[in-house]
Amino acid sequence: MDRRNDSVGRYDHAGSQKAFMKPGRQILFLFPLMGAVLIFGTAGFRWVEGWEWFDSFYMTLITLSTVGYKEIHPLSQQGRLFTSILIVTGVTVIFVAIGILGDFVVKLELADYFGRRRSRRMVAKLSDHYIICGLGRVGCGAVQELLRSGAHLVAIDSSPKKAQWAIDQEIPTIVGDATQNETLREAGIGVAAGLVSALASDADNVYVALSARVLNPNLLISARASNEQAEEKLRRAGANTVFTPYSFIGHRLAQSMLRPHVTSFLDIASAFRGSAGLELEFEQLKVSASSVVSHKTLEDSGIKRKHGVIVMAIMKPGREMQFNPSGKSVIEPGDVLIVMGERTKLKELELELES
């Protein structure tokens, strides 16, 4: 069940950016320092030469900027001495500030360049991963749930600000248009297990579903829709599952009134695990030909007795789902068991079904 591979499961683009961001502290220090030099020069000319405040400020500004204008008033001996001190200190601060700013910009460009290269290398190593298109509230919710299940992810969003959220989660992230085939190819759609299209526009979601289905006919596609009309178009475009958030929330609200205990149980066993101190999950597990439970009845397999999980249904290849199977139901290679239980127990059962 833990599908992560440590060699490719972590993404330190955010870490590399933070390493390059150290000059930012120097920049925050430089601006107050430059302001202090400007105030020092203005007050100095006011005190030494007795000029008006604006004339003192203007003289300080042209001195620090080295534009080469002549003095606005003749300078006394003390004024020339003060100007010399101002030139040495102020111009030094200005040039240091320019150097640090330039260094900061160059390092940011390098961080972005190497971050994109690292992201492409990591995506190239992935397979059977999930692509999340759109990092709005729906997309971020899907990301968090998939991460909690240990899945490999690639996130796509055209907004750098939203993409930064995924980068902070150490997820390989592509800043680009998910409706473009090239962007989907860069995300490894040809070897992906599934795609979630959670863009704000129904038209964009339809386009993504259609493009994804063409690029990978075996891909599992889930999409969001704002209304039933868009839901129908998404299914025709190739989406396997379509959710309309508003109707779904309305249904859950009504169910919480009519069947509050059932709703609470489903919440505990699905999206809101741990809210009641329970770590329950629903999972689908495929039976391999070499599994020790293969060709045994559900009762003889000892799944419930040994692992303490509940077999809710058995999906037979090419046949209908057997809901609430009896103990006499035979488990065959290729069957998919829909089970519910604690996360650790489900992991143990998965290993047994695969071995």
C-alpha positions in Angstrom: 0.0 0.0 0.0 2.9 2.3 0.6 3.7 3.1 -3.0 6.4 5.6 -2.3 10.0 4.9 -3.4 12.4 6.8 -1.2 14.8 7.3 -4.2 12.3 9.4 -6.1 9.6 10.1 -3.5 11.2 13.2 -2.1 11.5 16.5 -3.9 13.9 19.1 -2.5 13.4 21.9 -5.1 12.0 23.9 -2.2 15.0 23.1 -0.1 17.4 24.2 -2.9 15.4 27.4 -3.3 15.7 28.1 0.5 19.5 27.5 0.2 19.7 30.2 -2.5 17.5 32.6 -0.5 20.1 33.3 2.2 21.1 36.7 0.5 17.5 37.8 1.2 18.5 38.5 4.8 21.3 40.8 3.6 18.9 42.6 1.4 16.5 43.3 4.3 19.5 44.7 6.2 20.7 46.9 3.3 17.6 48.9 2.8 17.5 50.3 6.3 21.3 50.9 6.0 20.9 52.9 2.8 18.1 54.9 4.4 20.3 55.6 7.4 23.1 56.9 5.0 20.6 59.1 3.2 19.3 60.6 6.5 22.9 61.0 7.7 23.9 62.9 4.6 20.8 65.1 4.7 21.3 66.0 8.4 25.0 66.5 7.8 24.6 69.1 5.1 21.9 70.8 7.1 24.2 71.0 10.2 27.5 71.7 8.4 26.4 74.1 5.7 23.1 75.3 7.1 21.2 74.5 3.9 17.5 73.9 3.6 16.3 70.4 4.2 15.4 69.7 0.6 18.7 71.1 -0.7 20.5 68.9 1.8 18.5 65.9 0.7 19.1 66.6 -3.0 22.8 67.1 -2.5 23.0 63.8 -0.6 21.1 62.0 -3.3 23.2 63.2 -6.2 26.4 62.4 -4.2 25.3 58.8 -3.4 24.1 58.2 -7.0 27.4 59.5 -8.5 25.5 61.2 -11.3 28.2 64.0 -11.5 26.0 67.1 -11.0 27.8 70.1 -9.6 27.2 71.3 -6.0 23.9 73.2 -5.7 25.7 75.6 -3.3 29.4 76.4 -2.8 30.9 74.1 -0.2 33.0 75.3 2.7 36.1 73.5 3.9 34.1 71.6 6.5 31.5 70.8 3.8 34.1 69.3 1.5 35.4 67.2 4.3 31.9 65.9 5.1 31.2 65.3 1.4 34.3 63.2 1.2 33.2 61.1 4.2 29.7 60.7 2.6 31.2 59.6 -0.7 33.4 56.9 0.9 30.7 55.5 3.1 27.6 56.1 1.0 28.9 55.0 -2.4 30.5 51.9 -0.8 27.1 51.0 0.6 25.4 51.6 -2.7 27.8 49.4 -4.7 27.6 46.6 -2.1 23.8 46.8 -2.4 24.0 46.5 -6.2 26.3 43.6 -5.9 24.1 41.7 -3.4 21.0 42.4 -5.4 22.6 41.1 -8.6 23.9 38.1 -6.8 20.5 37.4 -5.4 18.8 37.6 -8.8 21.4 35.4 -10.5 21.0 32.8 -7.7 17.2 32.9 -8.0 17.5 32.2 -11.7 19.9 29.3 -11.1 17.6 27.9 -8.4 14.6 28.0 -10.8 16.7 26.5 -13.6 18.1 23.6 -11.6 14.8 23.1 -9.9 13.0 22.6 -13.2 15.8 20.2 -14.3 15.5 18.2 -11.1 11.7 18.1 -11.4 12.0 16.7 -14.9 14.5 14.0 -13.8 12.3 13.0 -10.9 9.2 12.8 -13.1 11.1 10.7 -15.7 11.8 8.1 -12.9 8.1 7.8 -11.9 5.6 5.3 -13.1 2.1 4.4 -11.9 1.9 7.9 -10.4 -1.0 10.3 -10.2 -1.2 13.7 -11.9 -3.1 16.5 -10.3 -4.2 19.2 -12.7 -5.2 22.4 -10.8 -4.2 23.3 -7.2 -7.3 25.1 -6.0 -9.2 23.9 -3.0 -10.4 20.7 -4.7 -7.0 19.9 -6.2 -5.2 20.5 -2.9 -7.6 18.3 -1.1 -6.9 15.5 -3.6 -3.1 16.0 -3.2 -3.4 15.7 0.6 -5.4 12.6 0.5 -3.1 10.9 -2.1 0.0 11.9 -0.1 -1.5 10.4 3.1 -1.9 7.2 1.2 1.7 7.2 0.1 1.1 7.7 -3.6 3.6 9.3 -6.1 2.3 12.6 -7.4 3.0 15.2 -10.1 1.2 18.5 -9.7 0.4 20.9 -12.6 -0.9 24.5 -12.2 -0.4 27.6 -14.4 -0.1 29.8 -11.3 3.4 30.0 -9.8 1.8 31.0 -6.4 -0.3 27.9 -6.3 2.5 25.7 -7.6 4.7 26.9 -4.8 2.3 25.2 -2.3 2.9 21.9 -4.0 6.7 22.5 -4.1 6.6 23.2 -0.3 5.0 19.8 0.0 8.0 18.3 -1.8 5.9 17.3 -4.8 7.4 17.4 -8.3 5.5 20.4 -9.8 5.1 21.7 -13.3 4.1 25.4 -13.8 2.2 25.2 -17.0 -1.1 24.8 -18.9 -2.6 21.3 -18.2 -4.7 21.5 -21.3 -1.5 21.3 -23.4 -0.4 17.9 -24.5 3.2 18.8 -24.0 2.6 19.6 -20.4 0.8 16.3 -19.8 3.7 14.5 -21.5 6.2 16.3 -19.3 4.2 15.0 -16.3 4.6 11.4 -17.5 1.1 10.8 -18.5 2.1 7.8 -20.7 3.1 5.8 -17.6 0.7 7.4 -15.0 -1.9 5.4 -13.1 -4.4 8.2 -12.9 -5.2 11.8 -13.4 -7.3 14.3 -11.4 -8.6 17.2 -13.3 -9.6 19.9 -10.8 -9.3 23.1 -12.9 -11.7 25.9 -12.3 -13.2 25.8 -15.8 -15.5 23.0 -16.9 -14.3 23.5 -20.5 -10.6 23.1 -19.4 -11.5 20.0 -17.5 -13.2 18.5 -20.6 -10.2 19.4 -22.7 -7.8 17.8 -20.1 -9.9 14.6 -19.9 -10.0 14.3 -23.7 -6.3 14.9 -24.1 -5.4 12.5 -21.3 -7.6 9.8 -22.7 -5.9 10.1 -26.1 -2.4 10.1 -24.6 -3.1 7.2 -22.3 -6.2 5.0 -23.2 -5.8 3.0 -20.0 -5.6 6.0 -17.6 -8.0 6.3 -14.7 -9.4 9.8 -14.9 -11.4 11.7 -12.3 -12.7 15.2 -12.8 -14.7 17.9 -11.2 -17.7 19.5 -12.8 -19.9 22.5 -11.8 -23.1 21.1 -13.1 -24.8 18.0 -14.5 -24.4 19.2 -18.1 -20.6 19.4 -17.7 -20.7 16.0 -16.0 -22.1 14.4 -19.1 -19.5 16.1 -21.3 -16.7 15.0 -19.1 -17.8 11.4 -19.2 -18.0 11.5 -23.0 -14.5 13.1 -23.1 -13.2 10.0 -21.2 -13.5 10.7 -17.5 -14.1 7.5 -15.5 -15.4 9.4 -12.5 -17.0 12.9 -12.3 -17.8 14.8 -9.1 -19.9 17.9 -8.8 -18.8 19.5 -5.5 -22.0 21.4 -4.8 -24.4 18.5 -5.4 -22.1 16.2 -3.5 -21.9 18.6 -0.5 -25.7 19.0 -0.6 -26.2 15.3 -0.6 -23.9 14.9 2.4 -25.6 17.7 4.3 -29.0 16.0 3.8 -27.6 12.6 4.8 -26.1 14.1 8.0 -29.7 15.2 8.9 -31.4 11.9 8.0 -28.7 9.4 8.9 -26.2 11.2 11.2 -24.7 8.0 12.6 -24.1 6.5 9.1 -22.5 9.7 8.0 -20.2 9.8 11.0 -19.1 6.3 10.4 -18.3 7.0 6.7 -16.4 10.1 7.7 -14.3 8.1 10.2 -13.6 5.4 7.6 -12.8 7.7 4.7 -11.8 11.3 4.5 -11.7 12.2 8.2 -9.7 9.4 9.7 -8.6 9.7 13.2 -11.4 12.1 14.2 -12.7 9.5 16.6 -9.4 7.8 17.5 -9.8 5.2 14.8 -7.5 4.6 11.8 -9.9 2.9 9.5 -9.6 2.7 5.7 -11.3 1.3 2.7 -8.9 -0.4 0.3 -9.0 -2.4 -2.9 -6.4 -5.3 -3.0 -5.7 -7.5 -5.9 -5.1 -11.3 -5.5 -2.0 -12.6 -7.3 -1.7 -16.1 -8.7 1.0 -17.0 -6.2 -0.9 -15.7 -3.2 -1.4 -18.2 -0.3 -5.2 -17.4 -0.3 -5.6 -18.1 -4.0 -8.2 -20.8 -4.7 -9.4 -20.8 -1.1 -12.8 -19.9 0.3 -13.1 -16.7 2.2 -13.6 -18.7 5.4 -10.6 -20.9 4.8 -8.3 -18.0 3.9 -8.6 -16.7 7.5 -8.4 -13.1 6.3 -10.9 -11.8 9.0 -9.5 -14.0 11.7 -5.8 -13.3 11.0 -5.9 -9.6 10.0 -9.1 -8.4 11.6 -10.4 -6.8 8.4 -13.9 -6.9 6.9 -14.3 -8.0 3.3 -17.0 -5.8 1.9 -17.1 -7.1 -1.6 -15.2 -9.2 -4.2 -14.8 -7.9 -7.7 -14.4 -10.8 -10.2 -12.6 -10.1 -13.5 -15.2 -9.4 -16.2 -18.1 -10.1 -13.8 -20.3 -8.1 -11.4 -19.2 -7.3 -7.9 -20.1 -9.7 -5.1 -21.3 -7.5 -2.2 -21.0 -8.9 1.3 -19.6 -12.3 0.1 -20.3 -15.4 2.2 -17.6 -17.5 3.8 -18.0 -20.1 0.9 -17.0 -17.6 -1.7 -13.8 -18.7 -3.5 -11.0 -16.3 -3.9 -9.4 -16.6 -7.3 -6.3 -15.0 -8.9 -7.1 -11.6 -10.4 -9.9 -11.0 -7.9 -10.0 -7.6 -6.3 -11.1 -7.5 -2.6 -12.8 -4.4 -1.3 -11.8 -4.4 2.4 -12.1 -2.2 5.4 -9.8 -2.2 8.5 -6.9 -0.6 10.2 -4.1 0.8 8.0 -1.4 -1.5 9.4 -3.6 -4.6 9.1 -4.4 -3.7 5.5 -0.7 -3.4 4.7 -0.1 -6.9 6.1 -3.0 -8.3 4.1 -1.7 -6.6 0.9 1.7 -8.3 1.3 -0.1 -11.7 1.8 -2.2 -11.3 -1.3 0.8 -10.3 -3.4 3.2 -13.0 -2.2 
